[in-house]
Amino acid sequence: MQPHHLAALVFALMAIPAFVAAGWLRDGRLPVAGGARGMTEGRRRALDDRLSRLMRMLALAMLAMAGGMALWGMDQRRILVLAVVLVLVVNGLALAMLLAVVRARRGTGPGMDR
């Protein structure tokens, strides 16, 4: 097995916990908003659904990175571009998750009843 295939396998395996966490959020088993005072059950549910979608997007980005590494592993320029895109996507999704939690706690996010 070539090194870039091993790195692709590692990225693919790292996506599994993100998919599991997304499923737990979707099912309401992770109390992300449990400590928020004043949040209704509907707002908690909306937050869990949004975070679940964002977590699935994160896992898909990691799978895309794994696929790109497996296909283009010998082309360092393409791998560098792919890594930069992955960093931007993951940080953007992390920021979206943070904003979703902040908005949900304030009651101003999409799907939130004020």
Helices and strands as residue ranges (DSSP letters): H 3-27, H 41-72, H 76-106
